[in-house]
Amino acid sequence: MRLLLLLCLLTGVLLAANIRLAAQDIDSNVISASRTSATIADGIKDPAERSAFINIAKTKDPQKLLVLTRSFMERYPRSAFLAQATEGAARSSFDLGDMQSGMDYARFSLSLLPENPLLLVAVADVQAVLHENEAAIASARDALDYLDRFDRPLTISARDWPDAKKKQQATAWFVIGRALVNEALQDPVKDPLKDPASRGSLSEQAISALNRARALKPGDMEIVYLLGVAHLSANESSQAALAFATVYRQNTELAPQAREQLSAIYQAAKPSAQSFDEFVSSLEKRTESPSPLTETQTSATKQPGYAGSETCSRCHVDIYRQWSQSGMAKMLRPYLPQNVIGDFEKKNEFFAGDDIFYRDGKLEIIPHDNRALFARMVIRGGRHYFDIKESDGRWHSYPVDYTIGSKWQQAYATKLPNGQIHVLPIQYSAVAKQWLNYWKIIDSPGSERANPDNWQKHDGSTSYQLNCAVCHTSQLRNTLGGGLALDHVVFREPGIGCEMCHGPSASHVEAMATGKFYANQPLDPPVDFRRVTNREFVSICAQCHMQSNVHQGNAQGDLNYSSSGTFFLKNAELPLGEFTRGAFFRDGRFTQATFMVEALERSQCFRKGQASCGTCHDPHGHDESSNPTSLKFKDQPDRMCTGCHTQFQDKTQAAAHSHHSIDNEASRCVSCHMPRIVDGMLLRVRSHQIDDVPNAEMTMRFGQENSPNACLLCHSNKNPEWVQGQLRSWKVNPGKG
């Protein structure tokens, strides 16, 4: 009953809305105002495929929808939109009662886009119906995690989302409760003293989950009825009777079953002086409404003041010196000639009109006959300038007032007379050793910032404060309150200072100076990262390293920090399905380095283990030229994995696991599990979906370009079928390479 109702409510809404999924550009600042609908079909170049997808999106009848989605999958097995198509097939199969086929489609859809909480709720419900209890609990908990993490789908209005979200959460908690009740009832003779996963323990967990579900959806009698069953399983007949009496009184379709349960409880109690009707009547008088769910409230405690990175240097001399030479400190720097890495003297011209592509890790620029000189980067009087030819036909000169970045690419910003900081439209690539329009490489067609002619508008598309500052400066604030804007946005420090990660530390400085005792919790500033959980650690890094972070700020105008409660903002994430398809390989993995945290959060090393950014990286790393990614063990990379996977400290076991000789690059953990397939600043960098393993089937379906296989990065003369054969032989002979 619950499953069919859930699917009826969502299938038509979500599938019809797929035609209007958004296309958020990558490597761009995501704010609520930037979330606009776009037609997903516009991303499909093949007219026949586009038409087929539109027909799916417009169809609501489950039988017709199933036919259309199956046809789409057969005709377009390499489509970039299989996640949406197979989700439609899953939901229509569930609607038609074919649970097993629906599960097969759902698993494939989720393999391409795991962060789909609405589908996961439906899947969890089916798994519970099929008594796949552990899987149901896992799916429901994943759904709850994603519902907490992600902002509303663009297809559901801001007004409707709170209620829709509560219903989804209620169903997820209901599924957890049902699966736990199933577990408890399947093995009723467990000894609670010997088995921690005893019937009593399972029943208590079920009651807790169902109480959460009921608080979210108080009038749902199916939740209340199952709550009664859970109380019976826990030998709490009095509480069970109250739940069943509530259901019986509501006279829903579950009323007959509730009466049977009440009768059984009455007979077991054998009250001599009370008839059954009197027994029920007495329960009705005692029936109470569920307590509302108490949500964890962020503390309103005001944070201490900020001391500034320079103050930290007085005691933490070595760490400060290392940090000041790191990429963090160089995210934004006021202009100094020695900080400029671009060529302002020789190859210092940029022509507009050329085509520029970045494919398979290679940059290609195709000059056009009608190309026009757009900019010269020059030095005059010892000062660096951009000379730009604007629409009036004249050259306009802009001084470089700030440098942005220092390693692989550098951008430049100028401060206008009105106080606004604008990023000049051409960047210098240290990788390609030339000037280029980076936005034209990575943005979707029609991007404002990718058109150099828009520079002269000095509008939001080139504003540093609006687009860059939230991740390139410290303690960004709107002095008028509210969100990111062109004006009235200021920062305490350029670059990423000590207190962006460790929190406001003025109180700590005072305590150290006066010798006062300074007790603090792990997350109290200054944060000691050795004491926090991996999720807390990553949440702090995610302020900048999570592409889907929706930067909204708070009422006080704090934009990348918080002056009260937790010092770092925990923003909602943009649903990943709203990004341009260029953000993903066809197999669902991320193509861009800006999704570092999202990739890590998919990994079991993070989800079930304790892996964090700090497991591998040293944020204070200072040897930028020889160790640009600040690895802890650059020359012994396996140590970053074998700290947890200790069995592979034994070289014999490591070689047997990798099926390559131990001194071979292919035996490095990262070669298979973090291959260099992700684009970042015109470089191929490692995927951070750490537990990734070579998947021959996906590569056979989509091809090496759209589903890069780690094996074929080295064995480029082989094909996916060869990889499949090798992997199968390893399973048969696990110790032989």
C-alpha positions in Angstrom: 0.0 0.0 0.0 2.7 2.4 1.0 4.9 1.6 -2.0 2.1 2.1 -4.6 1.0 5.4 -3.0 4.7 6.6 -2.9 5.2 5.8 -6.6 1.9 7.3 -7.7 2.8 10.5 -6.0 6.3 10.8 -7.5 6.5 9.0 -10.8 4.5 11.4 -12.9 6.1 14.5 -11.3 9.7 13.3 -11.6 9.6 11.8 -15.1 7.6 14.7 -16.6 10.1 17.0 -15.0 13.2 15.2 -16.5 12.6 17.2 -19.6 13.4 20.3 -17.5 16.5 19.3 -15.6 19.0 22.0 -15.0 22.4 22.4 -16.6 24.7 24.0 -14.0 28.2 24.7 -15.3 31.2 23.2 -13.6 33.9 25.2 -11.9 31.4 27.9 -11.1 30.0 29.3 -7.9 26.6 27.7 -7.1 24.1 30.0 -5.4 20.3 29.7 -5.1 19.8 32.5 -7.6 21.9 30.6 -10.3 19.6 27.6 -10.3 17.6 28.0 -13.5 15.7 25.3 -15.5 17.1 24.2 -18.8 15.8 21.6 -21.2 17.8 18.4 -20.7 16.8 17.3 -24.2 18.9 20.2 -25.6 22.0 18.2 -24.5 21.1 15.3 -26.8 22.6 15.9 -30.2 20.9 13.0 -32.0 17.4 14.2 -33.0 15.9 10.7 -32.8 17.4 10.2 -29.4 16.1 13.6 -28.3 12.6 12.8 -29.5 12.6 9.4 -27.8 13.7 11.0 -24.5 11.0 13.7 -24.7 8.4 11.0 -25.3 9.5 9.2 -22.1 9.4 12.5 -20.1 5.8 13.2 -21.3 4.4 9.7 -20.6 2.7 8.9 -17.3 0.9 5.6 -18.0 3.2 2.9 -16.4 2.7 0.3 -19.1 3.4 2.8 -21.9 6.3 4.2 -20.0 7.9 0.8 -19.5 7.7 0.1 -23.3 9.2 3.5 -24.1 12.1 3.2 -21.6 12.9 -0.3 -22.7 13.0 0.8 -26.3 15.2 3.8 -25.4 17.7 1.5 -23.6 17.9 -0.9 -26.5 18.3 1.8 -29.2 20.6 4.1 -27.2 22.7 1.8 -24.9 25.4 4.5 -24.7 23.2 7.5 -24.0 24.3 10.0 -21.4 20.7 9.9 -20.0 20.4 6.3 -19.1 20.2 7.1 -15.4 16.9 9.0 -16.1 15.6 6.4 -18.5 16.3 3.4 -16.3 14.8 5.3 -13.3 11.6 5.5 -15.3 11.7 1.8 -16.1 12.2 1.0 -12.4 9.3 3.2 -11.3 7.0 1.9 -14.0 7.9 -1.7 -13.1 7.2 -1.1 -9.5 3.9 0.4 -10.4 3.0 -2.7 -12.4 4.0 -5.0 -9.6 7.2 -6.4 -11.2 9.4 -5.8 -8.3 12.4 -7.8 -9.4 12.7 -6.1 -12.8 12.2 -2.8 -11.2 15.0 -3.5 -8.8 17.3 -4.4 -11.7 16.6 -1.2 -13.5 16.9 0.8 -10.2 20.3 -0.7 -9.5 21.6 0.3 -12.9 20.2 3.8 -12.5 21.8 4.2 -9.1 25.1 2.9 -10.4 25.1 5.9 -12.7 23.8 8.4 -10.2 23.9 7.1 -6.6 22.8 10.4 -5.0 19.1 9.9 -5.9 17.2 9.9 -2.6 13.8 9.8 -4.1 14.6 6.6 -6.0 16.4 5.2 -3.0 13.3 5.5 -0.8 11.3 3.6 -3.4 14.0 0.9 -3.7 14.3 0.6 0.1 10.5 0.1 0.3 10.6 -2.7 -2.3 13.6 -4.4 -0.6 11.7 -4.4 2.7 8.7 -6.0 1.0 11.0 -8.6 -0.5 12.5 -9.2 3.0 15.9 -8.0 1.9 16.2 -6.4 5.2 19.9 -5.4 5.4 19.7 -3.9 1.9 16.5 -2.1 2.7 18.1 -0.5 5.8 21.2 0.5 3.8 19.2 2.1 1.0 16.9 3.9 3.5 19.9 5.3 5.4 21.6 6.4 2.2 18.3 8.2 1.2 18.1 9.9 4.6 21.8 11.0 4.2 21.1 12.5 0.8 17.9 14.1 1.8 19.9 15.9 4.6 22.8 16.8 2.3 21.1 18.0 -0.9 18.9 21.0 -1.7 15.5 20.5 -3.1 15.2 19.1 -6.7 14.6 22.0 -9.0 11.5 20.3 -10.2 9.8 20.6 -6.8 9.0 24.2 -5.7 10.5 25.7 -2.5 7.0 25.9 -1.1 6.2 22.2 -1.7 9.7 20.8 -0.8 9.5 20.8 3.0 6.3 18.7 3.1 7.6 16.4 0.3 10.9 16.0 2.1 9.2 15.0 5.3 7.1 12.4 3.5 10.2 10.9 2.0 12.0 10.9 5.3 9.0 9.3 7.0 8.9 6.5 4.5 12.6 5.9 4.9 12.3 5.6 8.6 9.2 3.4 8.2 11.3 1.1 5.9 14.0 0.9 8.5 11.5 0.1 11.2 9.8 -2.5 9.0 13.1 -4.2 8.1 14.1 -4.3 11.8 10.7 -5.8 12.8 11.2 -8.4 10.0 14.6 -9.2 11.5 13.2 -9.5 15.0 10.3 -11.7 14.0 12.4 -14.0 11.8 14.5 -15.2 14.8 12.4 -14.9 17.9 14.6 -17.1 20.1 17.8 -15.1 20.2 19.4 -14.7 23.6 19.8 -10.9 24.3 22.6 -11.6 26.7 24.7 -13.5 24.1 23.8 -11.8 20.9 23.9 -8.0 20.7 21.7 -8.1 17.6 19.0 -9.7 19.6 15.3 -9.6 19.1 14.9 -7.1 21.9 17.6 -4.9 20.6 16.2 -5.0 17.0 12.7 -4.2 18.4 14.0 -1.2 20.3 15.8 0.1 17.2 12.6 -0.5 15.2 10.5 1.4 17.7 12.9 4.3 17.6 12.8 4.4 13.8 9.0 4.2 13.7 8.6 6.9 16.3 10.7 9.2 14.0 8.5 8.2 11.0 5.4 8.9 13.0 6.7 12.3 14.2 7.3 13.3 10.5 3.9 12.0 9.4 1.6 11.8 12.4 -1.6 10.7 10.6 -0.2 7.7 8.9 -1.9 4.7 10.4 0.4 2.2 8.7 3.3 3.6 10.7 1.2 3.4 13.9 0.1 -0.1 13.2 3.7 -1.3 12.6 4.8 0.5 15.7 2.3 -1.6 17.6 3.8 -4.8 16.1 7.3 -3.6 17.1 6.1 -3.0 20.7 4.6 -6.5 20.7 8.0 -7.9 19.5 9.6 -6.1 22.4 7.1 -7.6 24.8 5.6 -4.2 25.5 1.9 -5.2 25.2 0.6 -2.0 26.9 2.4 0.3 24.4 1.3 -2.0 21.6 -2.3 -1.8 22.7 -2.2 2.0 22.6 -0.9 1.9 19.1 -3.5 -0.6 17.9 -6.3 1.4 19.6 -5.2 4.5 17.7 -5.5 2.6 14.4 -8.8 1.0 15.4 -10.3 4.3 16.3 -9.4 5.9 13.0 -11.4 3.2 11.2 -8.9 2.9 8.3 -8.5 -0.3 6.2 -6.1 -1.5 8.9 -8.8 -1.3 11.6 -9.8 -5.0 11.3 -6.2 -6.1 11.8 -5.8 -3.7 14.7 -9.0 -5.1 16.3 -7.6 -8.6 16.0 -4.3 -7.5 17.7 -6.3 -5.8 20.5 -8.4 -8.9 21.0 -5.2 -11.0 21.3 -3.7 -8.6 23.9 -7.1 -8.6 25.8 -7.3 -12.4 25.9 -3.7 -12.7 27.0 -4.3 -10.2 29.9 -7.6 -11.8 30.9 -9.0 -8.9 32.8 -11.9 -10.4 34.8 -13.7 -7.1 35.6 -13.5 -5.5 32.2 -15.2 -6.4 28.9 -13.3 -6.1 25.6 -15.2 -2.9 24.6 -14.4 -1.4 28.0 -10.7 -2.4 27.5 -10.7 -0.6 24.1 -12.5 2.4 25.5 -9.9 2.7 28.3 -7.1 2.7 25.7 -8.8 5.4 23.7 -8.8 7.6 26.7 -5.1 7.0 27.1 -4.1 7.4 23.5 -1.6 10.3 23.0 -0.5 12.2 20.0 3.1 11.6 18.9 5.7 14.0 20.1 7.0 16.2 17.3 10.4 15.3 16.0 13.1 17.4 17.8 15.6 18.5 15.2 19.1 19.2 16.2 19.4 23.0 16.5 22.5 24.9 15.6 23.8 26.6 18.7 23.4 30.4 18.6 26.5 30.8 20.7 28.6 33.6 19.3 32.0 32.6 18.0 35.1 34.3 19.4 36.8 36.9 17.3 39.4 36.3 14.5 43.0 36.9 15.3 44.4 36.7 11.8 47.0 34.5 10.3 49.9 36.8 11.1 49.1 36.4 14.8 49.3 32.6 14.5 52.9 33.0 13.2 54.1 34.3 16.6 53.9 30.8 18.1 53.5 28.4 15.1 56.5 29.7 13.3 57.3 26.6 11.2 53.7 25.8 10.3 53.0 29.4 9.3 56.1 29.4 7.1 55.0 26.3 5.4 51.5 27.5 5.0 52.6 30.8 3.5 54.4 28.9 0.7 51.4 26.7 0.0 48.7 27.0 -2.6 46.2 27.8 0.1 47.9 31.1 0.9 48.2 31.9 -2.8 44.6 31.6 -3.7 44.4 35.4 -3.9 47.3 37.8 -3.4 47.6 41.5 -3.8 49.8 42.3 -6.7 53.5 41.8 -6.4 55.6 41.5 -9.6 57.3 38.3 -8.3 54.0 36.5 -7.9 53.1 36.7 -11.6 53.7 33.5 -13.5 52.2 34.6 -16.9 54.2 35.6 -19.9 53.7 39.3 -20.2 56.7 39.9 -22.6 57.0 37.3 -25.4 54.0 35.1 -26.1 51.7 37.8 -24.6 48.9 38.1 -27.1 45.4 36.6 -27.2 43.2 36.3 -30.3 39.4 36.0 -30.0 37.5 33.8 -32.5 39.7 30.7 -32.3 38.2 27.4 -31.5 39.6 25.7 -28.4 39.1 22.1 -27.3 40.4 19.9 -24.5 39.9 16.2 -25.3 41.4 13.1 -23.8 43.8 15.2 -21.8 45.1 17.2 -24.8 44.6 20.9 -25.6 43.8 21.8 -29.2 43.5 25.4 -30.5 42.3 25.9 -34.1 43.0 29.4 -35.5 40.2 31.0 -37.6 40.8 33.3 -40.5 38.6 36.0 -38.9 40.5 35.8 -35.6 41.0 39.3 -34.0 43.6 40.5 -31.5 41.7 40.9 -28.3 44.3 41.4 -25.5 47.9 42.1 -24.9 49.5 41.4 -21.6 52.3 43.9 -21.1 54.7 45.4 -18.5 55.0 49.2 -18.4 57.1 50.9 -15.9 57.7 47.7 -14.0 53.9 47.1 -13.6 51.8 44.4 -15.2 48.8 45.4 -17.4 46.1 43.9 -19.6 45.4 46.0 -22.7 42.0 44.9 -24.1 40.4 46.1 -27.3 36.7 46.8 -26.6 33.6 47.5 -28.7 34.5 51.1 -29.2 37.5 50.0 -31.2 39.9 51.5 -28.7 42.4 49.8 -26.4 41.7 50.0 -22.7 44.4 49.3 -20.1 43.7 47.6 -16.8 46.4 47.1 -14.1 46.8 43.7 -12.5 45.9 44.4 -8.8 45.6 40.7 -7.7 46.9 37.3 -8.7 44.7 34.3 -8.4 46.4 30.9 -8.1 50.0 29.9 -8.4 50.5 26.3 -9.6 48.9 25.1 -12.8 47.0 28.2 -13.9 46.9 31.8 -12.9 44.1 34.4 -13.3 44.4 38.1 -12.8 42.0 40.7 -11.3 41.7 44.4 -11.4 40.1 46.8 -9.0 37.7 49.3 -10.6 37.3 52.9 -9.4 33.9 51.9 -7.8 35.7 49.4 -5.6 34.6 46.3 -7.4 37.1 43.6 -8.2 36.7 42.0 -11.6 38.6 39.0 -13.0 40.2 39.6 -16.3 38.8 37.3 -19.1 42.1 35.6 -20.1 44.1 33.2 -18.0 47.6 31.9 -18.2 48.1 28.2 -18.2 51.4 27.1 -16.8 50.7 23.6 -18.2 50.2 24.7 -21.8 52.5 27.7 -21.3 50.1 30.1 -23.1 47.2 32.5 -22.6 43.8 31.0 -23.1 40.1 31.5 -22.5 39.6 28.7 -19.9 35.9 29.2 -19.6 35.3 28.5 -23.3 36.9 25.1 -22.7 34.8 24.0 -19.8 31.5 25.9 -20.0 28.3 25.1 -21.9 27.5 27.0 -25.1 26.2 30.4 -24.4 28.1 31.0 -21.2 28.4 34.7 -20.4 31.9 34.5 -18.9 33.2 32.4 -21.9 32.5 35.4 -24.2 35.5 37.8 -23.9 33.3 40.6 -25.4 31.3 40.6 -22.2 34.3 41.8 -20.2 33.6 45.4 -20.8 30.2 45.2 -19.1 31.9 44.7 -15.7 28.9 42.8 -14.5 28.2 39.7 -12.4 29.8 37.3 -14.9 33.3 38.8 -14.2 32.8 39.8 -10.6 35.5 38.4 -8.2 33.2 39.0 -5.2 30.3 37.2 -6.8 32.1 34.3 -8.4 35.5 33.6 -6.8 35.8 35.1 -3.4 33.9 32.6 -1.4 36.6 30.0 -2.0 39.6 32.2 -2.6 39.4 34.5 0.4 38.9 34.3 4.2 35.9 35.5 6.2 33.9 36.9 3.3 31.0 39.1 4.4 28.2 41.1 3.0 28.2 44.3 5.0 24.5 44.9 4.4 23.6 41.3 5.3 22.3 38.7 2.8 24.1 36.8 0.1 26.8 37.2 -2.5 26.7 40.4 -4.5 28.7 42.8 -6.7 29.0 45.4 -4.0 29.4 45.6 -0.2 31.2 42.2 -0.1 34.5 42.4 1.9 37.0 39.9 3.3 39.4 39.8 6.2 42.3 38.1 4.4 43.1 37.3 0.8 43.8 33.6 0.2 42.8 30.8 2.6 44.1 31.8 6.0 44.6 29.7 9.1 41.2 30.4 10.6 39.2 29.4 7.6 40.1 25.8 8.6 40.9 26.1 12.3 38.2 28.6 13.2 38.2 32.0 15.0 41.0 31.9 17.5 41.2 35.2 19.3 40.2 33.6 22.6 42.9 31.0 22.1 45.5 33.7 21.5 44.4 35.5 24.6 44.4 32.4 26.8 47.9 31.4 25.6 49.2 35.0 26.2 47.8 35.1 29.7 48.4 31.5 30.7 44.7 30.8 31.3 43.4 27.2 31.0 41.8 26.8 27.6 39.6 23.6 27.4 37.8 23.0 24.1 35.9 20.3 22.3 37.3 18.9 19.1 35.4 21.3 16.9 36.0 24.3 19.1 38.5 26.7 17.6 41.3 26.3 17.0 40.3 22.9 15.6 42.7 20.1 16.3 42.1 17.9 13.2 43.6 14.9 15.0 40.5 14.8 17.3 37.6 15.3 14.8 35.8 12.7 12.9 36.5 12.1 9.2 33.1 13.6 8.3 33.8 16.8 10.3 37.2 17.0 8.7 35.8 16.7 5.2 33.0 19.2 6.0 35.6 21.8 6.7 37.4 21.1 3.4 34.1 21.0 1.6 33.7 24.7 2.1 35.8 25.1 -1.0 36.4 21.7 -2.5 32.8 20.7 -3.1 31.5 21.9 -6.5 27.8 21.3 -5.5 28.0 23.5 -2.4 25.1 26.0 -2.6 26.6 29.2 -1.2 23.8 31.1 0.5 25.4 32.7 3.5 23.3 33.7 6.5 21.2 36.6 7.7 24.2 38.2 9.3 25.9 38.4 5.9 28.5 35.7 6.7 29.2 34.1 3.3 32.0 31.5 3.9 32.1 31.3 7.7 29.6 31.7 10.6 30.0 34.2 13.4 27.7 32.0 15.6 27.2 28.3 16.1 29.6 26.2 14.1 32.3 28.4 12.6 31.9 26.9 9.1 28.7 26.9 7.1 27.1 23.6 6.3 25.5 24.5 3.1 23.1 22.3 1.2 24.4 20.7 -2.0 23.0 21.1 -5.5 21.4 17.8 -6.7 24.1 16.3 -8.9 21.6 15.6 -11.7 21.3 19.3 -12.2 24.9 19.7 -13.5 25.7 19.7 -17.2 26.4 16.1 -18.5 30.0 17.2 -19.1 30.5 16.8 -15.4 30.2 13.1 -15.7 31.5 10.2 -17.7 28.7 8.0 -19.2 29.3 5.5 -16.4 28.5 8.1 -13.8 31.9 9.0 -12.5 33.0 12.6 -12.2 35.0 14.1 -15.1 36.2 17.2 -13.2 38.5 17.8 -10.3 36.1 20.4 -8.8 34.0 17.4 -7.6 36.8 16.1 -5.2 34.6 15.9 -2.1 31.6 14.5 -3.9 33.8 11.7 -5.3 35.3 11.0 -1.9 31.9 10.9 -0.3 30.9 8.1 -2.7 33.9 6.0 -1.4 33.5 3.3 1.1 36.8 4.4 2.6 34.9 7.5 3.7 31.4 6.1 4.2 32.4 3.1 6.3 36.0 3.8 7.1 37.7 6.9 8.5 39.4 8.3 5.4 39.5 12.1 5.1 41.4 14.6 3.1 44.0 14.6 5.8 44.6 10.9 5.3 46.6 11.7 2.2 47.2 15.5 2.1 49.1 18.0 4.2 47.3 21.4 3.9 50.5 23.1 5.2 52.6 21.5 2.5 55.2 24.0 1.3 57.3 22.1 -1.4 54.9 23.3 -4.2 57.4 22.8 -7.0 58.2 19.1 -6.2 54.9 18.1 -4.5 52.2 20.3 -5.9 49.3 18.2 -4.5 50.8 18.3 -0.9 50.9 14.5 -0.5 52.0 13.2 2.9 54.0 10.4 1.4 54.8 11.5 -2.2 57.6 9.0 -2.7 55.7 6.1 -0.9 52.1 6.6 -2.0 51.0 3.2 -0.9 51.5 4.3 2.8 48.4 6.5 2.5 46.3 3.3 1.9 48.2 0.7 4.0 47.7 2.7 7.1 44.2 1.2 7.2 44.6 -1.8 4.8 47.5 -3.1 6.8 47.5 -6.5 5.2 49.1 -4.9 2.1 52.1 -3.7 4.0 53.3 -7.2 3.2 54.7 -6.8 -0.3 53.8 -10.4 -1.2 50.2 -9.8 -0.4 50.2 -6.5 -2.2 51.7 -8.1 -5.4 49.1 -11.0 -5.2 46.3 -8.5 -4.9 47.5 -6.3 -7.8 48.5 -9.2 -10.0 51.6 -7.1 -10.9 55.2 -7.2 -9.6 55.6 -5.1 -6.5 58.0 -2.6 -8.2 55.6 -2.1 -11.1 53.6 1.2 -11.2 50.5 -1.0 -11.7 51.0 -2.3 -8.2 50.5 1.2 -6.7 47.1 1.3 -5.0 46.2 4.5 -6.8 46.9 3.1 -10.2 43.8 0.9 -10.1 41.7 2.6 -7.4 42.4 6.3 -8.2 43.3 6.4 -11.9 44.3 9.6 -13.6 41.1 10.2 -15.6 39.8 13.5 -14.1 40.3 16.9 -15.7 41.7 19.7 -13.6 43.3 22.8 -15.0 44.3 21.1 -18.3 45.8 18.2 -16.4 44.7 14.6 -15.9 44.4 14.1 -12.1 43.4 11.2 -10.0 39.8 10.3 -9.4 38.9 10.6 -5.7 36.2 7.9 -5.9 38.7 5.8 -4.1 37.2 2.3 -4.1 36.8 2.5 -7.9 37.9 -0.7 -9.6 38.3 -1.4 -13.3 34.8 -2.2 -14.7 35.1 -3.9 -18.0 31.4 -4.1 -18.6 30.9 -0.3 -18.3 33.8 0.3 -20.7 32.4 -2.3 -23.2 29.1 -0.4 -23.1 30.3 3.2 -23.3 33.9 2.9 -24.7 37.2 4.0 -23.1 36.6 7.7 -23.7 33.3 7.7 -21.8 34.1 5.0 -19.3 37.9 5.1 -18.8 39.3 1.8 -17.6 42.4 2.0 -15.5 43.8 -1.2 -17.1 43.6 0.4 -20.6 45.5 3.5 -19.5 48.6 1.3 -19.5 47.5 -1.5 -21.9 46.4 0.9 -24.5 46.8 -1.7 -27.3 44.2 -3.9 -25.6 40.4 -3.7 -25.5 37.7 -4.0 -22.8 37.0 -7.6 -23.7 40.7 -8.4 -22.9 40.2 -6.6 -19.5 37.1 -8.6 -18.8 39.0 -11.9 -19.5 41.9 -10.8 -17.3 39.6 -9.9 -14.4 37.7 -13.2 -14.7 40.9 -15.2 -14.7 42.1 -13.4 -11.5 38.9 -14.4 -9.7 39.6 -18.0 -10.7 43.3 -17.8 -9.8 43.4 -15.0 -7.3 47.2 -15.3 -6.6 48.4 -15.3 -10.2 49.0 -12.2 -12.3 
